[in-house]
Amino acid sequence: MNQPSIILIPFGYFENDFLKKIADDVGREYLLPVRIRDGHLDLSEFHDPVRRQYNGNALLKVVDSQFSAGSLKTLGLFSVDISIPILTYIFGQAYLNGRTGIASLYRFNNERYGMKKDEQLLLDRFRKEVIHELGHTFGLIHCHVPDCVMRSSTYVEDIDQKSAHLCFRCRETLGSSTELTNMPSN
């Protein structure tokens, strides 16, 4: 029997090396195999011309319904600006205790804030967001430990201040998750 895995699905162009680094980091954090699978969506269907952004709720629903079968967890990766009705923008979102989440790197580029390009910082920010959203799918809620990856992030500076790792309490909560402890072994 195949071990359950986390699937990362890029929608749009992402460099292979960038994706591999994200997948490796996710695998180390959750101690699960991570696979990358291509996904294709006509993103124009999700574009809100008034906001000039993409509907995060609709993207999450379509990734869940069309791309998450056969995986333990699935995360759609985007490079477009996403939002939900009650927030100006979001970095990502996920179904709490669900199987699906999404993350966007759109707001993680230094150039967006008038600063010098920094590929390592872009990778670090996106890594944290991907791990954070997957944490929600495993049932983790926002944490108050300052450097925990599960701490809420409203601004990109918030992401810069936290680590890419779960704190002890979140790791303990994850370890006691019935979803992880009841996995079939080979």
C-alpha positions in Angstrom: 0.0 0.0 0.0 1.3 3.5 -0.9 2.1 5.8 2.0 -0.3 8.8 2.0 1.4 11.9 0.6 1.1 15.6 0.4 0.6 16.9 -3.1 1.8 20.4 -4.2 0.1 21.6 -7.4 1.5 24.6 -9.1 -1.0 26.6 -11.2 1.2 28.8 -13.4 4.9 29.0 -13.8 7.2 28.0 -10.9 10.9 27.1 -11.4 11.5 23.4 -10.8 14.3 24.1 -8.3 12.1 26.5 -6.3 9.3 23.8 -6.1 11.7 21.1 -5.1 13.0 23.2 -2.3 9.5 23.9 -1.0 8.6 20.2 -1.3 11.7 19.1 0.5 11.0 21.6 3.4 7.4 20.5 3.6 8.4 16.8 3.8 10.9 17.5 6.6 8.4 19.5 8.6 5.5 17.0 8.3 7.6 13.8 8.0 5.6 12.7 4.9 6.4 12.2 1.3 5.6 15.2 -0.9 4.9 15.0 -4.6 4.6 17.8 -7.1 1.8 17.4 -9.7 1.0 19.8 -12.5 -2.3 21.5 -12.5 -4.1 23.6 -15.1 -6.9 26.0 -14.6 -8.3 28.9 -16.6 -7.6 31.5 -14.0 -9.7 34.1 -15.8 -12.8 32.4 -14.4 -11.7 33.4 -10.9 -10.7 37.0 -11.7 -12.6 39.8 -10.1 -12.1 42.8 -12.4 -13.4 45.3 -9.8 -10.8 44.2 -7.2 -8.2 43.2 -9.8 -7.6 40.0 -7.8 -8.6 36.4 -7.9 -11.3 34.8 -5.7 -9.5 32.7 -3.1 -12.7 31.0 -1.9 -13.5 29.8 -5.5 -9.9 28.7 -6.1 -9.9 26.7 -2.9 -13.1 25.0 -3.8 -12.0 24.0 -7.3 -8.6 22.7 -6.0 -10.5 20.7 -3.5 -13.1 19.3 -5.8 -10.9 18.7 -8.9 -7.3 18.0 -7.7 -7.2 16.6 -4.2 -8.4 13.0 -4.8 -5.9 10.4 -3.9 -3.8 12.5 -1.6 -3.6 13.0 2.1 -3.3 16.8 1.7 -3.3 18.9 -1.4 -2.0 22.5 -1.7 -2.6 24.6 -4.8 0.3 27.0 -5.5 -0.5 30.3 -7.2 1.4 33.4 -8.3 -1.7 35.7 -8.6 -3.1 38.1 -6.1 -5.8 36.4 -4.1 -8.5 37.8 -1.8 -11.7 36.8 0.0 -14.7 39.1 0.4 -13.8 40.2 4.0 -10.1 40.8 3.4 -8.2 43.1 1.1 -5.8 40.2 0.3 -4.7 36.9 1.6 -1.4 34.9 1.4 -3.3 31.6 1.5 -6.1 29.7 3.1 -7.1 26.1 3.9 -9.9 24.0 5.1 -9.3 23.4 8.8 -9.0 19.7 9.3 -9.7 19.4 5.6 -7.6 18.0 2.8 -7.0 21.2 0.8 -5.4 24.6 0.9 -4.0 27.3 -1.4 -1.0 29.7 -1.2 0.1 32.5 -3.4 3.6 34.0 -3.7 2.2 37.2 -5.3 2.8 39.5 -2.3 6.1 38.0 -1.3 8.3 39.6 -3.9 10.6 42.4 -2.4 10.2 44.4 -5.6 6.5 44.9 -4.8 7.6 46.9 -1.8 10.2 49.0 -3.6 13.1 46.8 -2.3 15.9 44.9 -4.0 15.0 41.5 -5.5 15.9 38.7 -3.0 15.2 35.1 -4.3 16.1 33.5 -1.0 13.7 35.7 1.0 11.0 34.9 -1.6 11.6 31.2 -1.1 11.7 31.6 2.7 8.4 33.5 2.8 6.6 31.1 0.5 8.0 28.0 2.4 6.5 29.4 5.6 3.1 30.1 4.0 2.9 26.6 2.4 3.8 25.0 5.7 1.3 27.2 7.6 -1.6 26.4 5.3 -0.9 22.7 5.5 -0.9 23.0 9.3 -4.5 24.2 9.1 -5.4 21.1 7.0 -4.0 19.0 9.8 -6.2 20.8 12.3 -3.7 23.4 13.7 -5.1 26.8 14.5 -3.2 30.1 14.8 -0.6 30.0 17.5 0.6 32.7 19.8 4.2 31.6 20.0 6.1 34.4 18.2 8.3 32.3 16.0 5.9 29.4 15.3 5.0 29.0 11.6 1.3 28.8 12.7 1.3 32.3 14.0 -1.1 34.5 12.0 0.4 36.7 9.4 -1.4 39.8 8.2 1.7 41.5 6.6 4.7 40.2 4.9 6.8 41.5 7.8 4.9 39.1 10.1 6.0 36.2 7.9 9.6 37.4 8.0 9.6 37.4 11.8 8.5 33.8 12.3 10.3 30.6 11.6 9.4 27.9 9.1 8.8 25.4 11.9 6.1 24.3 14.2 6.6 25.2 17.9 6.6 22.4 20.5 2.9 22.8 21.3 1.8 22.7 17.6 4.2 19.8 16.9 2.7 17.9 19.9 -0.9 18.7 18.7 0.1 17.5 15.2 1.6 14.3 16.7 -1.6 13.5 18.5 -3.7 13.9 15.4 -5.7 10.8 14.7 -5.1 11.4 11.0 -1.4 10.9 11.4 -1.3 8.3 14.1 -3.8 6.0 12.3 -2.0 6.0 9.0 -1.3 2.6 7.5 2.3 1.6 7.6 4.2 -0.5 5.1 
